[in-house]
């Protein structure tokens, strides 16, 4: 029978398989270290969808509009020299941040002016920081006469000012996005602290930043929680530290395999694929508990370690394979949705769950007699 031959082959070549598993884990860990978070907008509909095609044509014609970060704050004393000077200096600091293209605000607004050749040129209303209140009042009168800005960057009725920070689109789709948003937020919140103002930040870049950092933290949190709950259940079930260590070892290898597969395909972690690490903890623990429990049962009956290990591969292997394969096929069907985020999830889940089976069916029988106490 093929499973008996496989069992004997695995046990006879166990040394090679141990090094093979260690080498495989090292390779997966390397590719796992290259995985990045997805910072861009995630497409939830197929590219062939008619509405998506219309949206893509719209972007090609009018450009991307998701690179504006906005900040609103109360400014009853906007045109008082101390407040205005601090705002102007904050804007100058924002412009030095790598990834900031420009800033539109009451202190950095533009107007049209005729040059010496009678051509209209767009020039800043305030080219240099006013040195007196009278000079600032003159600039403030010019700004208030420009009806274009009325209610856009400053509302004279509610005394609310708005800063529009234009960010580099390439930086927003890279890991530099986190530092960019944090640097911009730092300058804005620093201004708010100095002037005792509450700064209200919004805009797609800020929302995506909060979302991506939340996803990163939640992946780590849920994976750790899954590990802790699983470890507690295994310990309560087997009352053996060695059993716990073997189970956690192969669960960890499973999570690293998932991240490694993600890195090999060049995918990025998103809000959906981020659910796979805690999910694989659950899938992996059922494999190890099933095999370890079968080993204990066979050893009690036969009092022969070699035969017990052979039987858990030959008898339990078929059932375990079918459980894992049907589970992986269920997740793999997401590939046929023609939605990128679901396709990636289906590919990674299908490959990882099947690899996890082979790692467990090979590794658990090898490590079990080494680490587990005989009962």
C-alpha positions as CSV (number, residue, x, y, z in Angstrom):
1,X,0.0,0.0,0.0
2,X,1.3,3.4,-1.0
3,X,0.8,5.0,2.5
4,X,2.7,2.1,4.2
5,X,5.6,2.6,1.7
6,X,5.5,6.3,2.3
7,X,5.6,5.8,6.1
8,X,8.6,3.5,5.9
9,X,10.4,5.9,3.5
10,X,9.8,8.9,5.8
11,X,11.0,7.1,8.9
12,X,14.0,5.5,7.2
13,X,15.1,8.8,5.8
14,X,14.1,10.9,8.8
15,X,17.5,12.7,9.1
16,X,17.2,14.0,5.5
17,X,13.6,15.1,6.1
18,X,14.6,17.0,9.2
19,X,17.2,19.0,7.3
20,X,14.8,19.4,4.5
21,X,12.1,20.9,6.8
22,X,14.7,23.2,8.4
23,X,15.9,24.3,5.0
24,X,12.3,24.8,3.7
25,X,11.5,26.9,6.8
26,X,14.6,29.0,6.4
27,X,13.6,29.8,2.7
28,X,10.1,30.6,3.7
29,X,11.3,32.8,6.5
30,X,13.5,34.7,4.0
31,X,10.6,35.4,1.6
32,X,8.4,36.2,4.6
33,X,10.8,39.0,5.5
34,X,10.2,40.6,2.0
35,X,6.4,40.8,2.4
36,X,5.0,44.3,2.6
37,X,1.6,45.7,3.6
38,X,-0.8,46.9,0.9
39,X,-1.0,50.7,1.2
40,X,-3.0,51.4,-2.0
41,X,-6.7,51.3,-2.7
42,X,-7.8,47.6,-2.9
43,X,-10.0,46.7,-5.9
44,X,-13.0,44.7,-4.8
45,X,-14.6,44.3,-8.3
46,X,-13.1,42.6,-11.4
47,X,-11.2,44.7,-13.9
48,X,-13.6,43.6,-16.6
49,X,-16.6,45.1,-14.7
50,X,-18.2,47.9,-16.9
51,X,-18.3,50.4,-14.0
52,X,-14.6,49.7,-13.3
53,X,-13.7,50.3,-16.9
54,X,-15.6,53.7,-16.8
55,X,-13.7,54.5,-13.6
56,X,-10.3,53.7,-15.1
57,X,-11.1,55.9,-18.2
58,X,-12.1,58.7,-15.8
59,X,-8.8,58.4,-14.0
60,X,-6.8,58.4,-17.2
61,X,-8.6,61.6,-18.3
62,X,-8.8,63.6,-15.1
63,X,-6.0,61.9,-13.0
64,X,-6.0,60.5,-9.5
65,X,-7.6,62.5,-6.7
66,X,-6.7,60.4,-3.7
67,X,-3.5,62.3,-2.8
68,X,-4.9,65.2,-0.7
69,X,-4.6,65.3,3.1
70,X,-6.8,68.0,4.7
71,X,-6.6,69.6,8.1
72,X,-9.2,71.9,9.6
73,X,-9.0,74.0,12.7
74,X,-10.6,76.9,14.4
75,X,-8.9,80.2,13.5
76,X,-10.6,83.2,14.9
77,X,-7.3,85.0,15.1
78,X,-6.0,83.8,11.7
79,X,-4.9,87.2,10.6
80,X,-3.2,88.2,13.8
81,X,0.6,88.3,13.2
82,X,1.7,85.8,15.9
83,X,-0.8,83.1,14.9
84,X,-0.3,83.8,11.1
85,X,3.5,83.6,11.5
86,X,3.3,80.3,13.3
87,X,1.0,78.9,10.6
88,X,3.3,80.2,7.8
89,X,6.3,78.6,9.4
90,X,4.5,75.3,9.8
91,X,3.6,75.3,6.1
92,X,7.2,76.0,5.2
93,X,8.2,73.0,7.3
94,X,5.5,70.8,5.7
95,X,6.9,71.7,2.2
96,X,10.3,70.3,3.3
97,X,8.9,66.9,4.0
98,X,9.8,64.3,1.4
99,X,6.7,63.4,-0.5
100,X,4.8,66.7,0.0
101,X,4.2,68.3,-3.4
102,X,2.5,71.5,-2.1
103,X,0.2,73.1,0.5
104,X,-2.9,75.2,-0.1
105,X,-4.0,77.3,2.8
106,X,-4.9,80.9,3.7
107,X,-1.1,81.4,4.4
108,X,0.0,79.9,1.1
109,X,-2.8,80.9,-1.4
110,X,-2.1,82.3,-4.9
111,X,-3.6,85.0,-7.1
112,X,-3.2,86.2,-10.6
113,X,-1.0,89.2,-11.4
114,X,0.1,90.9,-14.6
115,X,3.8,90.8,-15.2
116,X,5.9,93.4,-17.0
117,X,4.9,91.8,-20.4
118,X,1.2,92.0,-19.6
119,X,0.9,88.2,-19.0
120,X,-1.1,86.8,-16.2
121,X,1.1,85.0,-13.7
122,X,0.0,83.0,-10.7
123,X,2.0,84.3,-7.7
124,X,1.7,83.8,-3.9
125,X,-0.4,86.3,-2.1
126,X,2.3,86.3,0.7
127,X,5.7,85.8,-0.9
128,X,7.6,86.4,2.4
129,X,6.4,86.5,6.0
130,X,4.9,89.8,7.0
131,X,7.0,91.7,9.5
132,X,4.2,93.9,10.8
133,X,0.5,93.7,11.5
134,X,-0.2,96.5,9.0
135,X,1.6,94.5,6.2
136,X,-0.4,91.4,7.2
137,X,-3.7,93.4,7.1
138,X,-3.0,94.4,3.6
139,X,-2.4,90.8,2.5
140,X,-5.5,89.7,4.4
141,X,-7.6,92.2,2.6
142,X,-6.4,90.9,-0.8
143,X,-7.1,87.3,0.3
144,X,-10.6,88.2,1.4
145,X,-11.4,89.9,-2.0
146,X,-10.6,86.6,-3.8
147,X,-14.0,85.0,-3.8
148,X,-12.6,81.8,-5.0
149,X,-11.2,81.0,-1.6
150,X,-14.3,82.0,0.3
151,X,-15.6,78.9,2.1
152,X,-12.8,76.7,0.5
153,X,-9.7,77.3,2.7
154,X,-11.3,79.8,5.1
155,X,-14.8,80.3,6.3
156,X,-15.2,83.9,7.6
157,X,-18.5,83.1,9.3
158,X,-17.4,80.0,11.3
159,X,-13.8,81.2,11.5
160,X,-12.5,77.8,10.4
161,X,-9.4,77.5,8.3
162,X,-8.4,74.5,6.1
163,X,-5.0,73.2,5.0
164,X,-4.9,71.0,1.9
165,X,-1.6,69.1,1.7
166,X,-0.9,67.6,-1.7
167,X,1.2,64.4,-1.5
168,X,3.2,62.4,-4.0
169,X,1.1,59.4,-5.3
170,X,4.2,57.1,-5.6
171,X,5.1,57.7,-2.0
172,X,1.5,56.9,-0.9
173,X,1.8,53.4,-2.6
174,X,5.1,52.6,-0.9
175,X,6.2,51.8,2.7
176,X,7.4,55.4,2.9
177,X,3.7,56.3,3.3
178,X,3.7,55.7,7.0
179,X,6.6,58.0,7.7
180,X,5.2,60.6,5.3
181,X,1.8,60.7,7.0
182,X,3.4,60.7,10.5
183,X,5.8,63.5,9.6
184,X,2.9,65.6,8.2
185,X,0.7,64.8,11.2
186,X,3.6,65.7,13.6
187,X,4.0,69.2,12.2
188,X,0.2,69.8,12.2
189,X,-0.3,68.5,15.7
190,X,2.7,70.5,16.9
191,X,1.1,73.6,15.5
192,X,-2.1,72.7,17.3
193,X,-0.3,72.2,20.6
194,X,1.4,75.6,20.3
195,X,-1.8,77.4,19.5
196,X,-4.1,75.4,21.7
197,X,-6.1,74.2,18.7
198,X,-7.7,70.9,18.0
199,X,-6.5,69.7,14.6
200,X,-9.0,67.6,12.5
201,X,-7.2,65.5,9.9
202,X,-8.9,63.7,7.1
203,X,-8.6,62.8,3.4
204,X,-8.0,59.5,1.6
205,X,-4.2,59.3,2.4
206,X,-4.9,59.7,6.1
207,X,-7.8,57.3,6.1
208,X,-5.7,54.7,4.2
209,X,-2.8,55.3,6.6
210,X,-5.1,54.6,9.6
211,X,-6.5,51.6,7.9
212,X,-3.1,50.1,7.0
213,X,-1.6,50.6,10.4
214,X,-4.8,49.1,12.0
215,X,-4.5,46.0,9.7
216,X,-0.8,45.6,10.6
217,X,-1.6,45.8,14.4
218,X,-4.6,43.5,14.1
219,X,-2.7,40.8,12.1
220,X,-0.2,40.7,14.9
221,X,-2.8,40.8,17.7
222,X,-5.1,38.1,16.2
223,X,-2.2,35.8,15.5
224,X,-0.8,36.1,19.0
225,X,-4.3,35.6,20.5
226,X,-4.7,32.5,18.3
227,X,-1.4,31.1,19.4
228,X,-2.1,31.7,23.1
229,X,-5.6,30.2,22.9
230,X,-4.3,27.2,20.9
231,X,-1.4,26.7,23.3
232,X,-3.8,26.8,26.3
233,X,-6.1,24.2,24.7
234,X,-3.3,21.9,23.8
235,X,-1.8,22.0,27.2
236,X,-5.1,21.4,28.9
237,X,-5.7,18.5,26.5
238,X,-2.4,16.7,26.7
239,X,-0.9,18.1,29.9
240,X,2.5,17.9,28.3
241,X,5.0,20.8,27.6
242,X,6.7,18.7,24.9
243,X,3.5,18.1,23.1
244,X,2.8,21.8,23.3
245,X,6.2,22.7,21.9
246,X,5.9,20.2,18.9
247,X,2.4,21.6,18.1
248,X,3.5,25.2,18.2
249,X,6.6,24.4,16.2
250,X,4.6,23.2,13.2
251,X,2.0,25.9,13.6
252,X,4.8,28.5,13.4
253,X,6.2,26.8,10.3
254,X,2.7,27.0,8.8
255,X,2.4,30.7,9.4
256,X,5.9,31.3,8.0
257,X,5.0,29.2,4.9
258,X,1.9,31.4,4.3
259,X,4.0,34.6,4.5
260,X,6.7,33.0,2.4
261,X,4.3,32.0,-0.4
262,X,2.9,35.6,-0.3
263,X,6.5,36.9,-0.7
264,X,7.3,34.4,-3.5
265,X,4.3,35.5,-5.6
266,X,5.1,39.2,-4.9
267,X,1.7,39.7,-3.2
268,X,1.2,42.3,-0.4
269,X,-0.6,41.7,2.9
270,X,-4.1,43.3,2.8
271,X,-7.1,43.3,5.0
272,X,-8.2,39.9,3.7
273,X,-4.9,38.0,3.4
274,X,-4.2,39.3,6.9
275,X,-6.8,36.9,8.3
276,X,-4.7,33.9,7.0
277,X,-2.1,33.7,9.8
278,X,-4.7,33.2,12.6
279,X,-6.7,30.9,10.3
280,X,-3.6,28.8,9.7
281,X,-3.0,28.5,13.4
282,X,-6.4,26.8,13.6
283,X,-5.8,24.6,10.5
284,X,-2.3,23.6,11.7
285,X,-3.3,22.7,15.2
286,X,-5.9,20.2,14.0
287,X,-3.3,18.4,12.0
288,X,-0.8,18.2,14.9
289,X,-3.4,17.2,17.5
290,X,-4.9,14.6,15.2
291,X,-1.5,13.0,14.5
292,X,-0.1,13.3,18.1
293,X,-3.3,11.8,19.5
294,X,-3.2,9.0,17.0
295,X,0.4,8.3,18.0
296,X,-0.5,8.0,21.7
297,X,-3.4,5.7,20.9
298,X,-1.3,3.4,18.7
299,X,1.6,3.3,21.2
300,X,-0.7,2.3,24.1
301,X,-2.1,-0.5,22.0
302,X,1.1,-1.8,20.4
303,X,3.8,-0.7,22.8
304,X,6.0,-0.3,19.7
305,X,7.2,3.1,18.7
306,X,8.1,2.3,15.1
307,X,4.8,0.6,14.3
308,X,2.9,3.3,16.0
309,X,4.6,6.0,13.9
310,X,4.0,3.9,10.7
311,X,0.3,3.6,11.4
312,X,-0.3,7.2,12.1
313,X,1.1,8.0,8.6
314,X,-0.6,5.1,6.8
315,X,-4.0,5.2,8.6
316,X,-4.4,8.8,9.6
317,X,-2.6,10.2,6.5
318,X,-5.5,9.5,4.1
319,X,-8.2,11.1,6.3
320,X,-5.9,14.1,7.1
321,X,-5.1,14.6,3.5
322,X,-8.8,14.7,2.5
323,X,-9.6,17.1,5.3
324,X,-6.8,19.5,4.3
325,X,-7.4,19.1,0.5
326,X,-11.1,19.9,0.7
327,X,-10.4,22.9,3.0
328,X,-7.8,24.2,0.6
329,X,-10.1,23.7,-2.4
330,X,-12.8,25.7,-0.6
331,X,-10.5,28.6,-0.2
332,X,-9.0,28.1,-3.7
333,X,-12.4,28.8,-5.3
334,X,-11.9,32.4,-4.5
335,X,-9.4,32.4,-7.4
336,X,-12.2,32.2,-9.9
337,X,-13.9,35.4,-8.7
338,X,-11.6,37.5,-11.0
339,X,-11.2,40.0,-8.2
340,X,-7.5,40.6,-7.4
341,X,-7.8,40.6,-3.6
342,X,-9.8,37.4,-3.6
343,X,-7.6,35.7,-6.2
344,X,-4.5,36.3,-4.1
345,X,-6.2,35.0,-1.0
346,X,-7.4,31.9,-2.8
347,X,-3.9,31.1,-4.3
348,X,-2.0,31.6,-1.0
349,X,-4.6,29.7,1.1
350,X,-4.7,26.7,-1.4
351,X,-1.0,26.3,-1.7
352,X,-0.3,26.9,2.0
353,X,-2.9,24.5,3.4
354,X,-1.6,21.7,1.1
355,X,2.0,22.3,2.0
356,X,1.0,22.4,5.7
357,X,-0.4,18.9,5.4
358,X,2.9,17.5,3.9
359,X,5.0,19.3,6.4
360,X,2.9,17.8,9.3
361,X,2.6,14.3,7.9
362,X,6.4,14.2,7.5
363,X,7.5,16.3,10.5
364,X,5.2,15.2,13.3
365,X,6.1,11.5,13.1
366,X,9.8,12.4,13.0
367,X,9.7,14.9,15.9
368,X,7.1,13.0,18.0
369,X,9.3,10.3,19.4
370,X,12.1,12.8,19.9
371,X,10.1,15.4,21.9
372,X,7.2,13.5,23.3
373,X,7.3,11.4,26.4
374,X,6.0,7.9,25.9
375,X,2.7,7.2,27.5
